[in-house]
Every structure is written in C-alpha cells, then in structure tokens.
Amino acid sequence: MPSTFRILIAEDDESALEAIAVLLEQDGRFAVAGRAGNGLEALNLAKRLKPDAVVMDIEMPVLDGVEATRQLRERRPDLPIVAISGHDYEERVLEIRNAGAHDYVRKARLATELPRVLAAVLRAAAESQGESDEHDEAAHPRRGA
C-alpha cells in the first residue's frame, strides 16, 4: 500500500472543499490529487488523475454525486468512493450507496469521521485486491514455479 493515498474531492461548496482538503492533508495519510466542483469535473479528473479514492458530495450541479458515482463505478469498479452530504436524507444516501459508494459521512461529522472512514475503505479495498490477486495466482499459477 502506498504511504500516502491520493484523494479526489468532489464538492461544489468552495469553503467545504477547502476544509476537506486541509483536513485530509493534515492527516498525513492522504494527499489531495484533485478538486472538482461538480460530478462531471469529478469524472474527467478521475480519468486523468487516477486517484486512490474519491470523496463525493451527493448534491452537486451539472452532474450530481449519485450519477457521478454510478459512472465512476462503471469505469473503475475497484475505486473506493466515500459519499458526503450536509443533509441526512435517507433516500439520497441509499441512492448513492446503490450507485456504488462504499460509505457515507455527514458533513457535520467530517472532521472526526472522514479520515477514519477513508482509511477503512482504502484498507478494505487493498485487502479485497489482495484476495483477488491470490485468487488469480491460484487459478493461473506461474509456469516454472
């Protein structure tokens, strides 16, 4: 696993975007790979920057977080996505989880929960990838080994 995880933040509120970036950078485990102000920017930046994970606001202009998450999961099924929202609308949280978000954090709890949740999601993804690699190795052993 890398020593610093590259995170793409998708958030339309500039002050919230900056606060999340500062929070993650101060943590030491994360580096901000890119910042998107809407879901379409997030898709384009994710393709270009290839982040280790995405923090995705649910409600954004142009393309909302639910649809952006759905499209990201189609393009990169292994990409960890943590949804965030200032609202606690159960229906929208369920929508983004069904679209492929791995977890959800309310904006009111970002400072205490986001780094922990991101680290857990990244760890689970790495373990899952390790199991996948082990499965591939068992199914297709190297010749001469």
N, C-alpha and C positions, 0 to 999 in steps of 0.2 A: 504494500500500500504506500502511496506517496506520503511524504511528510507533511505536505500542505495540499489540501483539496481545493481545486479551482471551482468557484461557485458563480453561476449566472443568476442575477437578481432581476426579476420582472415585477415592477411596481410602478404604477402611474403617478403616485403622490411623491413628488421630488424630495420632500423632507423625510418621509418614511423610507424612501430608497437610500438616502444618505445615512440615516440612522442604522439601517440594516447593514449597510456596507461597513460602517465604523464598528458595529458590534462584531461582525464576522472577522474583520481584520485584526481587531484587538484580541480575539480569542487565540490566535496563533496557529490553529489547525486549518484555517481557511484563508484563501486569498480570493478577492473578487476578480473574476475573469472578465465580467462584462455586466452592463446595466441596460435594461430595456424598459421603456416607458409604456409598452403595450404588448399584447400577445404576438402580434406579427413581428415586431422587433425581436422578441424573445426567440421565435422560430429561426429567424435569419442569423442572429448571433449564436445560437446553439449549433447551427450547422457550421458556421465559420470558426468558432472558438473551441468547440468540443469540450465543454465543461465537465467536471466530475459529477455535478449535481445542479439542480435548479431550485430556487426559491420562487414560487409562482403566486402572485396575488390572484384572487378569484375574480374580482371585479375590475376590469380594465377596458379602455376604449379600443376601437379598431377590431381587436380580436380578444375576447375575454379569456381568462385563465383556464376555464374548463375546456374550451375548444383548443387552445394552445397546448394544453397538457395532452389532450387526445392525439393531436397531430405529432407532438414530440414522441409520445409512446409508440406511434406507428413507425417513426423514423429511427428511434433509438430505444427499443424495448427495455434495455438494461439501465437507462438513465434514471437515477433517483430524483424524484420531484417531491418537494415539500410545499404544500399549499398554505397560504396565509390569507387572513381576512380580518377586517375590522369589525365585521358583523358575524353573528353566530347563527346564521340561517341554516338550519339543519339540512334543508333540501339542497342548498348550494354546496354544502360540504359533502353531502352524499354524491352529488353530481360529479364533483372534481375527483372524489375517490374512485367512482366508477369509471372516470376517464383515464385513471391510471396514477393519480397521486399516491405516494407511499404513506404520507402522513399529513397532518394538519395542525397548525398553530395559530391561535388567535393573536392578533396584533398587540393586544393588551398584555400578552404574556411573552412577547418575542425576546425580551432581554433575559428572561430566566429560562425559557424553554427552547428557543430556536437552535442555539449551538448544540445542546444535548440531543435534540431530535435529529438534526442534520448528521451528527456523528453516528448516531444509532442507525440511521437509514443507510449511510455510506458503509458502515461496518457490515450490515446485513447484506448489502449488495455485493461486497467483496467476498463474504462467505459463500453466498449463492454462486458467484462466479467461480470460486474455488471448487465447489461441489460440481459445477458444470464442467470445469477443466478435468477434474478427476474422473467424471463420467465419460468424457471424450477420450481420455487416456485409456480407460478400461475397455471402451468399445473399439478403440483404434490404437493398440499398443505400437510403440516404435519398433521397427524391424531391427534385429540385431541386438536388442536389449536383453 
